[in-house]
Every structure is written in C-alpha cells, then in structure tokens.
Amino acid sequence: MAKKKQQGSTAPESVEDLEGEVDRESLEEAIAKLTPEQAEMFMNALTLTMKKRKLMLMGTLLALLVLVVGTFGAFVTFANRAPGSFMIWVFLVPFAGAGFCMWFFGRLAKRTGVQSQSTLSSPTTAQSSNP
C-alpha cells in the first residue's frame, strides 16, 4: 500500500514512505529531509496517533478495573443474598460495564482518528485551492 518514491526525489512524499524505516537514526534523517509543511503534517499525525493509542490503553485499563471490582462486588452481593433468591445476574453486570467502557473509549479513539484524517487532509486542500 505504500507509495513508491519517485526517482530523483530526496524527500519522502508522505508518511507511508517512512513505513519500512524503523531505525531511529534513519527516521530522524528522513524527518530532516522533509519540507516544513510535510514535517508539520507528520508531527500532527504522530501526535494524533499517540493520542488515539493513549485513549485505547486508558479504555482497556478502565475496563479491566471495572471487571475486577465488579466481579468482587458480584461475589459479595451473591454471598450476602437471601437463601433461595436468584442472583446469578449480578455476574453479568461487570462484563456489561467492561464492554461499555471499551465501546465508549473505542468511539472516542475513532473520533480522534477521524479528526486526524480531516486535519491531515485540510492543509493540502488549502494549498491546492490557492494558486
């Protein structure tokens, strides 16, 4: 999916051209070769990607916390129930809470991803509309 570099071009055309380079030094060299607009676009994309990953990690950790605390609460509730009462449903509540947390943070991360695509495409649109 990565675009191929044009021969004679020293700067990468887009962030996708940097996919194969994983070494820090070569990445720094590639960023140094970018034009200021491309470097700004790359840094915006990197910042928004890190924000998206941070949201996903936070959602996963919160879901884990909800699951552990909710399961402990379900055990306590089940242990203190009246004899003969049906309380098995309390074990479904932690899973519902964890699922809601992951859904909510997934939506936030997806919204961040949509924002990153519109942010990245807007400078090129603005440049192409100005003669």
N, C-alpha and C positions, 0 to 999 in steps of 0.2 A: 503494500500500500504506500510505501514511502516514495516520494517523488525522486526522480533521478536528477543529479546535479548536471547542469549544462557545462560543457567543456569550456574552459576559459573563465568561468565564474569562480571567484575566490571566496565569496560569502555564501553560506547556505541560503536557499530560497525560503525555507520555513523551518519550523520546529521539527517536522517529520524528518528532515535531512540529518538531524542530530541523533536519531534513534539508535544507530549502531554504535555510537561512541559512548562508552561507559566510563572511560578513564577520566579522572578529574582534571588532569593537565590538558588532555586533548579537548575536554569540554570547555575549559577556560580559554583555550586558544580559539575554539570555534566561536565562542561568545565575543571575544575580542575582534574577530573578523566581521561581525555583524554591523550593519549600519545602526545609528542611534535609534531609529524607528523600530527596526527589527529587534534590537536588544530590549527596548521597552516592551514590545509585544511579547517577547519570550519571558521577560521577568513577570509581566502581568499573568501570563498563562501559568507559569510556575507557582506564583503566589496563590492563584485561584485553585490550582490543583492541590496544593498543600492544605488550603482551607477546606476543600472537599474531603480530603483524606482525614483531616482532623475531626470533621463532623461525623464521618462514618465510624472512626475509632471511638469517639465520645458516645455515640449511639450504641455501639456494641458493648462498651463497658457499662453503660447505664442499664442496658437490657440484662447483662449478667448480674448486676447488683439487684435489679428488680426480681430476677428469677431466684436468686439465693435468699433474699429477705422474704419474698413472697412464699417460697416453699417452706421456710422456717415458720412463718406465720400460719400457713396452712396446716402444718403439723401441730402447732399449738392449738389452733382452732379445732382441729379434728380430735385432739386428745381431751379437750375440755367440753366436748359436745355432750348432750343428754343421751343416755343409753337408748339405743334403738332408733335414733334420729338419722336421717340420711344427709350426710355432709360431705360426700365424696366430691361434690362440685367445687369445693374450696381448692382442690389441687389443680383445677383448670385456670384459676384466676392468675397465678404467677406467669403461666405461659401466655395468657392473653395480654398481660401487662408488658412482658418482654417483646411480644410481637408488635404491640402498639409502639413501643419505644423504637424498635428497628424500623418500622414503617415511617414514623414521624421523622426520624433523622435521615432516612433514605430520601424522603421528599425534600428535606432541606438541602441535602447534598445534590440532589438532582436539580433543584432550583439554582444552586451555585454553579453547576455545570452549564445550565442554560445561560446564566449570566455571563459566564466566561466565554461562551461562543459568541454572544452578541457583542461583548466588549472587544473581543479579538477581531471580529469582522467589521466593526464600525470604523477604525482608523483607515482601513483600506478602502472602504466605501467613501469616506470623506476625501481621501486623496484622489480617488478616481473621478469624483464629481467636480473637483476644482481643476481647471485647465492649467 
